[in-house]
């Protein structure tokens, strides 16, 4: 949670982390997209929300960014961030991997959606969401 707060400090963007044991689908990106909608992350003013999805026991993960940020960074950015997280997880550096990705996403968001103290507010909870 502190990593999310730190990452969002310089941006109007929003980051959420969803962790569960098992992924309901073969494709974790499909699950992330479903959860993105369920968590109402598409309702951010600038469409700059990002969901980091992790299914621990199934060893699956995905990152789903709303249209505003996806248009700025593209699919290759998300793939590279997932690769970084996989490499950290292979070393059993779960916390470092997650915090690193959250920090990287925060940097991308702040570059493309800088914080405006006059208009920005925290639109989504910074709490980690735990599934089944």
C-alpha positions in Angstrom: 0.0 0.0 0.0 2.8 2.4 0.8 4.4 1.7 -2.6 1.1 2.6 -4.3 0.8 5.9 -2.3 4.4 6.8 -3.2 3.9 5.9 -6.9 0.7 8.0 -7.1 2.3 11.0 -5.3 3.4 12.7 -8.5 0.5 11.7 -10.8 -3.2 11.9 -11.3 -3.1 8.3 -12.3 -4.4 5.4 -10.2 -2.8 2.1 -9.4 -4.5 -0.9 -7.9 -3.1 -4.3 -6.9 -5.3 -7.4 -7.0 -3.9 -10.7 -5.5 -5.7 -14.0 -5.5 -4.7 -17.7 -5.3 -6.1 -19.0 -8.6 -6.9 -17.4 -11.9 -10.3 -18.3 -13.2 -9.1 -18.1 -16.8 -6.1 -19.5 -18.8 -5.3 -15.9 -19.8 -4.6 -13.7 -16.8 -5.0 -10.5 -18.9 -8.6 -11.5 -19.4 -9.1 -11.8 -15.7 -7.3 -8.5 -15.1 -9.6 -6.8 -17.6 -12.7 -8.3 -15.8 -11.5 -7.2 -12.4 -10.7 -3.7 -13.8 -14.3 -3.3 -14.7 -15.6 -4.8 -11.4 -13.4 -2.4 -9.4 -14.8 0.5 -11.5 -11.3 1.5 -12.5 -12.6 2.7 -15.9 -14.3 5.5 -14.1 -11.2 7.6 -13.5 -11.5 11.1 -15.0 -8.5 10.8 -17.4 -8.8 7.0 -17.9 -5.4 6.5 -16.4 -6.0 3.7 -14.0 -3.7 0.6 -14.0 -4.4 -2.8 -12.4 -1.6 -5.1 -11.4 -3.1 -8.7 -11.2 -1.4 -11.6 -9.5 -2.6 -15.2 -9.1 0.0 -16.6 -6.7 -0.7 -20.4 -6.8 -1.3 -20.4 -10.5 1.9 -18.3 -11.1 0.1 -15.9 -13.4 0.1 -12.2 -13.6 -1.0 -9.3 -15.9 -1.1 -5.6 -16.0 -4.1 -3.8 -17.5 -4.0 -0.1 -18.2 -7.0 2.0 -19.1 -7.2 3.7 -22.5 -5.6 7.0 -21.4 -2.4 5.5 -20.2 -2.4 2.6 -22.7 -2.4 5.1 -25.6 0.7 6.7 -24.1 2.8 3.7 -23.3 1.5 0.9 -25.5 1.5 -2.9 -25.3 5.3 -3.3 -25.3 5.5 -1.3 -22.1 3.1 -3.6 -20.3 4.9 -6.7 -21.6 8.2 -5.4 -20.4 6.8 -4.6 -16.9 5.3 -8.1 -16.7 8.7 -9.6 -17.7 10.4 -7.6 -14.9 7.9 -8.9 -12.4 8.4 -12.5 -13.6 12.2 -12.2 -13.2 11.8 -10.9 -9.7 9.4 -13.7 -8.8 11.8 -16.3 -10.2 14.2 -15.1 -7.5 11.4 -15.3 -4.9 11.6 -11.5 -4.6 7.9 -11.0 -4.5 7.7 -7.8 -2.5 10.6 -6.2 -4.4 9.0 -7.3 -7.7 5.7 -5.8 -6.8 7.1 -2.6 -5.4 9.4 -2.2 -8.4 6.5 -2.6 -10.9 4.3 -0.2 -8.9 7.2 2.3 -8.9 7.8 1.9 -12.6 4.1 2.3 -13.4 4.0 5.4 -11.1 6.9 6.9 -13.2 5.1 6.2 -16.4 1.9 7.8 -15.1 3.7 10.8 -13.7 5.4 11.4 -17.0 2.1 11.3 -18.9 -0.3 12.5 -16.2 1.5 14.8 -13.8 -0.1 15.7 -10.5 -2.1 18.9 -10.5 -2.6 20.1 -6.9 -5.6 22.2 -8.0 -7.6 19.4 -9.6 -6.3 16.0 -8.6 -7.7 13.8 -6.0 -7.3 10.1 -5.1 -10.1 8.6 -7.2 -9.5 4.9 -6.1 -8.5 3.2 -2.9 -4.8 2.4 -2.5 -5.7 -0.8 -0.5 -4.5 -4.1 -1.9 -7.5 -6.2 -3.0 -7.4 -9.8 -2.1 -9.5 -12.4 -4.0 -10.0 -16.0 -3.3 
